[in-house]
Amino acid sequence: MKGAGGKSGRWPLTGRDGELAEALAALVDRSVRGVVLSGAAGAGKTRLAEECLAVTAGRGFVVAQATASAAAGSVPLGAVAHLLPAGVDLSDPVAGFAAVAASLRRAGSRWVVLLDDLHLLDGTSAVLLRQLMDAGVVRLLATVRTGEPIRDAVHALMHGDAVRRIDMAAFDLATTDEVLQAALGAPLSRRAVFELFRASGGNALYLRELVLGAVDCGALRMVGEVWELVGELPTSRRLAEVIHARLEPLGEHERSVLDRIAVCGSQSVAELCRLVPAGTVDRLESAGLVEIGEERRRTSVRLAHPLYGEVLRGALPTVGRRALLAAEADRIVKRGARRRGDALRIASYRLSATGTADPALLLQAAGLARHSHDYPQVVTLLQALSAQEMTVLTRVLLGDAYFQMGRWEDAERTLAEAAPLARGDGEVLGVVMTRVDNLLWSKADLSAALAANTQALQRVTSEAAAHLLRINEGYIYVAKGRFAEGLTRLEVLEEDIEHVRGDINPWLRGALMKALGLSLVARTQQAAMWALRAYEAHMAVDEEALVSHPAVQKLPWVLALCEGGQLAAATREAEVTYYQLTAFSSVVRVWLLVLSARAQWLAGHTATARRWYAEAIALGRKVNNTMVLRAGLNGLAACAAVQGDVKAATEAVFELNGLPDALGFLSEGELQLGPAWLAAAQGDQASARDLLREGAASARRTGHLTGESLLLTDIARLGAPGEVAERLHEIAAQGDGGTLLPARAAFAAALACGDPHRLRDAALQLEETGSDLIAAEAFAAAAHALRRTGPSQAATDADDRSAAALRRCQGARTPLLATSAAPVPLTEREREIAVAAAVGTPSRTIAASLTLSVRTVNNHLQRVYVKLGVTSRRELADVLGLKRNPWKPLKATTPAVSAGAEPS
């Protein structure tokens, strides 16, 4: 199903490499007579077995295939009759079976027979196959569904020392991602993978049918460079038929239990056993339809697969579903509604059953839903209240839910209505905290958020409330990248949440933004301390917290790890945290996408970074967040350019340039990275450096020390290390112990002086931080410098270290890598001209960008040709390992280069 096409074709066999290798190894093992692939229905057993059979056929085996069935199981030899040689008399089974074996030996010396659904095989066929296996005539490759009853003869066939059993577990999340990407031909957003994994339970068949159905109805579609889930996952007709076939044999009591769980959620085993005959739940568990486990100190039963619930609910009439919900609400009330969450269940069930519920119960339920971060449920519950029943508190809850869902305009309307109604400092603070968040995330500018905070400051009466609003002002300034003003105001933030009196939310917000700001001014150790302190505090008081899920506090933790030089740890933490926030549908996860992509970019893992940026763009479009779109498009452009994909980089930069300004906590200067690396990919390193200088100056003005360091380092990488080495050293000296800034400074200084030993030391420092691409460049530059004095083991070792680091960089290529890898050392000027010419830049354009004459450029290029033993730009590109820019037409000329002619 590449690119969502070919829906009737088979999916690629992905995620089963281990099982395939094990099965193939067993089939050629002389001590093995059979291989049995075991797993649940839909695990992909048949698909793997057929792949295995195809491979064995290619290796010279004679292969045959049969499928057992319930119908054939009642007929002796019914499943394998078509495999038996013609004319064999089976009236005497002993002689007949011997004749079958002899005939098969004559037909081929090595047989592999695939028997699908072995658990349905008739006993006679099982005995025949066993005899053929024991005689060494055939090797059995079989699939069997776990949990099914099996005849004694079949049991004997699939067990024993000579039979290898391979259990096929459901896909995990990572394998699901791999399978989906292979099937669809492009990455999926992490949220789409998560939802498909959660819905399918890792079952290969269910996963395939879900994807096909989602693509057919448009719920799963390409958004930019990733497949994104833009609607609810449908249950396809085929998938429903598969599940209905499993449910069809059930009796009345079994079906009633499943219907109740499907509609009302997990149920107490003890209560179910009082309602249905003994053994009902046990039979359902044995059939693999339900699972029993401990849930809050009670033994509960739940559906074994999420899709069973979808199918069961779809088969129930509306009246039946409502009756079940109403009855369940009555039962909870009757037993006292003592359990946590009972209020939410009662309100939700009655609202769904009757369209109304007690207002007090709705409000209580909405609070519980917000605590579990089920924001759509919060909206559903609170919208059931009348206008007269809406209070300031309910409006804040509703506005917060809208904000968390990315519905900025709905949130602002709701909170703007609540602001003048607020009475007392507590209500004023509650409204303004949520409103400021929404204004900062939407298209509002800094002044709008500050104005809302100032209005609240004018209304509060206590010094304690005014203190909290001053903290909130610092939060606003840092969020908009104004660190000097923001961090100054956040100096009054208490060291620990235990010292906070009153509302804890301003402290949680202030601690989060203080950690972000400290990271970006190179105080990464302090930032990490504040981030962990805020996360632990949020976890301890989560029930009282109005701000989002505690995992949001890990945003600055990821950034602190990144800027401190622990890129591998940052990317691991980001991955885990993102799935936490995805599970709770928090819109704040969009910034985690940006920070994750940025960390991967700094590591040089361009394909992974590009995927994260593409997902950030898709989600940014969905929630209409310009800040995220700008960061995502800029990062994607940089990644694509370094991968040699000039077309994608150009398109991203074009869209980026058309977006309005929208300040965020990351440096505006970093938005020059995409355009700069695009210019470099087009062979114009001089323009690239100009863009980076502009960005570095912007970062310096706003105090983004880490962003300035990043941009200056790229200037060094693109040919001007001497220009930036001193400033990089100054920035590194302002840090509080992180390793990334000193490593960058050491790299630029070593590159400027060309000392191979200093370059190697810098490469080792960079490698330790996880900066694989720059480390590869530093090792390559060291090898280049060492080769100036002739071949040496040290140069070879540096080349090997560069290649090892580069293998982790997913196809990235940079000008410094290209020219350092040239077999003969080039001068700095020759390197720059060679790269530009290799990607197809005309000499006239190169001359203009470097302020040289065309004659001078061509003379340099002629010397490059002689040194490298090439005669054309195409050969030059091959030697340097660069892609020619297909968007630039090249002039066809003769290989010879004269002073006034354009080199070919």
DODO-201932 format. One record per residue (C-alpha): x, y, z; residue in one letter. Coordinates in steps of 0.05 Angstrom, whole numbers, plus 5000, padded with zeros to 4 digits. Last residue first. Layout:
# residues N
XYZa/...
//
This chain:
# residues 904
563354514650s/567855094666p/565255774641e/570156074592a/574256704600g/580656424630a/580055774593s/577455124623v/577754494581a/571954004593p/567954294536t/561654664552t/554354524567a/551755064613k/548154784674l/540754904687p/539455024761k/533254684790w/536553994789p/541754214841n/547453724835r/548153264894k/554753234931l/559552664945g/565753094933l/568452624879v/561552544847d/560253294847a/566953414813l/565352884761e/558953264745r/562653924745r/567253664692s/574453444679t/576653104743v/583552914770g/582453224839l/588453694837k/587653854763v/580153994769y/581254424831v/586554824795r/581654954738q/576455174788l/581055684818h/582455954748n/574955964733n/573456364796v/578956864781t/576456964709r/569357064734v/571957634777s/571257594852l/566357894901t/564957214932l/557457214916s/558457554848a/563957074827a/559856464846i/553956734805t/558356844744r/561556164753s/554755824748p/552255434809t/551154704793g/552054334859v/559354184842a/560854904824a/558855164892a/562654614928v/568954734887a/568655484896i/568455414972e/573854884974r/578455264927e/577955884971r/579655475034e/585355134998t/584454424974l/587553785001p/587953194952v/583152594959p/577353064974a/573952845039a/575053515072s/571553845013t/565253445021a/564953425096l/565754185101l/560554295047p/555453875085t/552253195073r/546952855115a/544752155095g/541951935162q/546952245209c/548851625249r/553251375192r/556752045195l/559651895264a/562751245239a/565251585175a/568652135215s/571951635261r/574551245201d/577251885169d/580752065234a/583951375237d/586151435165t/589252115179a/592851845240a/595451255200q/598851745153s/599051935080p/602452585065g/603753245102t/597353555077r/593752905093r/593753095167l/589753725154a/584453345115h/584152805169a/582953345221a/577653665177a/574152995171a/574352885246f/571453585257a/566053475204e/564052805235a/563753145303a/559353675272i/554653135247l/554652715311d/553353265362s/551952745417g/555453145471t/561152635474e/561952675399e/562953425404l/568453335455q/571852795412l/571353245351a/574553815389a/580353375408d/581153155335r/580953875312l/586154075364r/590653515338h/589553705265p/591254445276d/587754825221g/588155485258c/580955695245a/578254985249l/581454895317a/578355545343a/571455365314a/571654665344f/573954905413a/568255405415a/563154875395r/565754405449a/565554965501p/558155105484l/556054375485l/559254175552t/554754515602g/558154805664g/554955475680d/555555835613g/558456535607q/565356265587a/562255885529a/559356535502i/566256875504e/569556285469h/564156305415l/565657055407r/573056915396e/572056355346a/567056735303v/570957065246e/576556545247g/571655995232p/569256305167a/567955735117g/561055445125l/562455045188r/564955675223a/558556055204i/554755445230d/558155525297t/556056255299l/548756055291l/548855535346l/552655995394s/547556555382e/541956075397g/545355865462t/546456595482l/539356815468h/540157505499g/535257875454t/540558295419r/545357705414r/540157275381a/538857815329s/546357895315a/546857135307a/541157135257g/544157685215e/550857335216r/547456685195l/544157025136l/550857325114d/554256645123r/549156315077a/550156865026s/557656715024a/556355965023q/552556014958d/552955304930g/545455174927q/546054724988a/549355315024a/543655775005a/538755265032l/542955205095w/542255955105a/534755985090p/533355435141g/538055695195l/535656415190q/529656265236l/534856165291e/535256925297g/528156955322e/530856615384s/526456095418l/521556355470f/516456555418g/515157175375l/510157145318a/511857525254d/507157395196p/508356805149l/510356895076g/517756805087n/516456125119l/512355905059e/518156055011f/523155745060v/519155095061a/518555074985e/525955194976t/527854655026a/523254154991a/526354304923k/533454314950v/533153604977d/540653524987g/539953215056q/543053845087v/537854255050a/532053815073a/534253875145c/534954635142a/528254715107a/524854265158l/527654685214g/525255345185n/518455045168l/517554775239g/519755405275a/515255845232r/509355365238l/510155325313v/509956075322m/504156125272t/499555675312n/493155505273n/491354895315v/491354415255k/496754795218r/501354745279g/499754005284l/502053885212a/508054345220i/510153995285a/509553325249e/514053575193a/519053825244y/519153145279w/520152795212r/525653275191r/529253165257a/529052415246t/531752485176a/537052995197t/540252635255h/545653165261g/545453175337a/543553915335l/537953735286w/535553175332q/535253675390a/531454165346r/526453635326a/525253465399s/524454195417l/519454305360v/515453675377l/515453875450l/512454535428w/506754165395v/505753755458r/502554365489v/496154165452v/494953645506s/491253035478s/492152655543f/495552045510a/499352535466t/502252875527l/505152225554q/507352025484y/511252675478y/514452575546t/517451905527v/520252165461e/522852805491a/526452435547e/530052005496r/531852605452t/534552995511a/538552405537a/541952335470a/543153085465l/546553165532q/550653785516g/547754285565g/543454605511e/539853945498c/539153725570l/536454415588a/531554405530l/528853715550v/528153945622w/524854585598p/519354175565l/519053685623k/514254135661q/509053955609v/509453245636a/505453505696p/499253555652h/496654255639s/495854845685v/490154855735l/493854485789a/490254265852e/489853525835e/496953555807d/499953765874v/505553255882a/506653145807m/507053895797h/512353955852a/516453395822e/516053725753y/517654415780a/523854175818r/526153785757l/525554395713a/528654865764w/534854415772m/535454325697a/535255075686a/540555195740q/545054695704q/543355005637t/545255725652r/546755845578a/541856425568v/537055955531l/536855445587s/535555975640l/529456225601g/526355535596l/527555395670a/524456065688k/518555905644m/516855255680l/518155555749a/513656145733g/507955695710r/508455245771l/508955855817w/502956195784p/498955555793n/500155465868i/494455935890d/495056105964g/501656126001r/507855865966v/513555646011h/512154905997e/512855055922i/520355135932d/525455675915e/520056215916e/519856635853l/522257345866v/527757275813e/522157155763l/521557895748r/528857945729t/528257295688l/522757605646g/525558295633e/532458035611a/529457425577f/524757755528r/523557145484g/515957195483k/514956635534a/520356965577v/516357615579y/509757275595i/512556855652y/515757475682g/508857805681e/505957185715n/510957275771i/508557985778r/501457705780l/503357235837l/506257815878h/499858225865a/495757645893a/500057615956a/499858375963e/492258335968s/486958745932t/486758475861v/483358895807r/489159315780q/493658705775l/488158355735a/488058925685q/495658905682t/495558155666n/490658245609a/494758825582a/501258415585l/497957855545a/495458355493a/502058735490s/506058105474l/502257955411d/496057535400a/496456995347k/494756435395s/499456105444w/501056735485l/493756945486l/491456255510n/496556235565d/494656945586v/487356745590r/488756145633t/492656535684m/487957135679v/481556755697v/484156385757g/487756995784l/481357415782v/477456845814e/482256785872g/482957535882d/475557645894g/469957685845r/470757505772a/464857725728l/469058225688p/474057675668a/469157105654a/466557365587e/473757475564a/475156765586l/469656465543t/471256885481r/478756765489e/477756005495a/473155965435d/478156365394e/484055935415w/480955245402r/487654885409g/484754305450m/488454525513q/485755225503f/478554985495y/479254585559a/482255185595d/476455625572g/471355105597l/474655045665l/475255805670v/467955885649r/465855365701t/469655745755l/466656415735v/459756105740t/455255795686m/448555565715e/444756155687q/447556025617a/444955305621s/449654725634l/450354175582a/456254555552q/460054395616l/459653645607l/461453625533t/467154125542v/470153735600v/469453085559q/473453405502p/478753595554y/480052905582d/486153135622h/484652635680s/484153245726h/479853585674r/475052995673a/474653015749l/472953755749g/467853645694a/464553095736a/463753565795q/460754085750l/456053585718l/454053315786l/452254005811a/448254125747p/444353465754d/444053115687a/440853205619t/441052895549g/437652265573t/442451685563a/448752065544s/447852575599l/445952035648r/452151625632y/456752235635s/453952495700a/454151815734i/461051645707r/464052305728l/461052255797a/463651555804d/470751785789g/473551605856r/469151065887r/463751215937r/457751255891a/453450935945g/451850245917r/445150495891k/448251095857v/452950655817i/447250185799r/442850765775d/448451015730a/449350315701e/441850265687a/441850935651a/447950735609l/445050055591l/438350365571a/441850895529r/445750365491r/439349955478g/435450555454v/441050735406t/441050035375p/447149605390l/451349355332a/455949965331g/457149895406r/459449185397l/463949355338v/467349935372e/468049545437g/471248955402y/476049455371l/479249615438p/481648895448h/481248435508a/475048775534l/475148915609r/474048515672v/475548795741s/478248525806t/478149075857r/483749435893r/484050015844r/483849575782e/486648865786e/485948435725g/481448015681i/481748045605e/476047945557v/474947645488l/480647135490g/475946545486a/478346305554s/476646995583e/469646965554l/468546265582r/470946485651d/466147075650v/460246625636t/462446075685g/457046195736a/450646475707p/449947235698v/448247815745l/451747605810r/458047405772c/458048085739l/458248425807e/464148015831a/467948115766v/467248865773s/466349205706q/470649565656s/467250075611g/459850265605c/458150135532v/463049595513a/463049285582i/455449225581r/455348945511d/460648435528l/456748195589v/450248155550s/453747755494r/456247235543e/449347165573h/445847075506e/450746575479g/456846725436l/458046375370p/457547035331e/462847435369l/468947185332r/465447255265a/463147945285h/470448135294i/472347925224v/466048235195e/467548895230a/474548885201l/471848765132r/466749325139r/472149815162s/472050095232t/473250845227p/478651225263l/476151925279e/478652505239g/484952875218v/490052315231l/496352555198e/500952235147w/507252635145v/510953075094e/505853635086g/499253365113v/498252685080m/491652365099r/488451915151l/481052085165a/480052135090g/474651595086c/478851105046d/485251275083v/481951125151a/478850475125g/485450225097l/489150425160v/484150075206l/484249455163e/491749405165r/492149515240l/486749005253y/490548485212l/497248635245a/494748645317n/498749165356g/492749325400g/489349585338s/486150205370a/492150385414r/497050265358f/492950665309l/492251235361e/499751235377f/501851205305v/497251785288a/499752185348r/506952065328r/505452345260s/506351845204l/512551765162p/512151615087a/511251015042g/504650815071l/506250085084a/513550185105a/511750765150q/506050365181l/510349765195v/515950175227e/511050565271d/507749915293t/514649645309t/515950225355a/509250165390l/509649415401d/507048925350f/503048345377a/506847715394a/508447165345m/510646535382d/515446085344i/515045335357r/520544895330r/518544165320v/523843615324a/523943615401d/516443475405g/510043845393h/506044055332m/504143365306l/502443085375a/497443645386h/494643525317v/493442795334a/490342985401d/485443465368r/486344215384i/481744715419p/483545435403e/487145915451g/492846075404t/491646045329r/496245565293v/500545675231t/504545115200a/511044985163l/512144235159l/518443925132r/517243355084v/520342675066v/524642585129g/520941945148a/518742265214d/515842865175m/512042415127l/509342005185q/507142635222r/503842905159l/499842265151l/497742275225v/495542995221a/491642875157s/487942315192t/486442745253g/483043315215d/486443995216l/482944585248l/488744755296h/493444755236l/490445395210d/495145435149d/499144825130l/505445005090l/508944395063v/516444425052v/519343855010w/526643684996r/528443074954s/523543184898g/518042834859a/520942134871r/521042264946r/513742494942l/511741844909s/515241424961a/511941805018a/505041744987v/506140994976a/508040915050a/501641265069f/497640795025g/500840175052a/499140365124v/492440685107p/489940065069d/484040345029s/488640925013l/490340704942d/494941224909v/492741364838g/494242114837a/499442364887p/496442704949l/496943454953l/489743594934h/487343144991a/491043565043v/485343905080a/480143355071g/484842805092l/479242505134p/473042955128v/470343345188s/476243815189g/474844025117a/468744415141a/472244735201a/478144925157s/485244705143a/489245075090t/494244745044a/500744945010q/506344594973a/513744724964v/519444364930v/525744664960f/531044984915g/532845604954r/527746034918g/522345574942a/524945665013t/524246425005v/517146374979a/515245905036l/517946395088c/514046965058e/507746525058e/509046355131a/509947085151l/503347295118r/499846695148t/502146855218k/500447595215g/497747695285a/490647725258g/487947165303a/492747065361a/499446735353g/503446105337s/508045975278l/509745235278v/516144985246v/517144255229g/522243695222r/528244015254v/534743635267s/537343755197r/536744515206d/534744825139v/527544955161l/529845205229a/534245765199a/528345995156l/523746025216a/528746405259e/530246905204a/522847035192l/521447115267e/527047615275g/525348015213d/518048075234r/517348825239g/515848925165t/513048445113l/510648945062p/503149005058w/499648575007r/495948894950g/488549084950s/490049784975k/495049924920g/495450654937g/496150965006a/503051214987g/505450504981k/500050005000m/
//
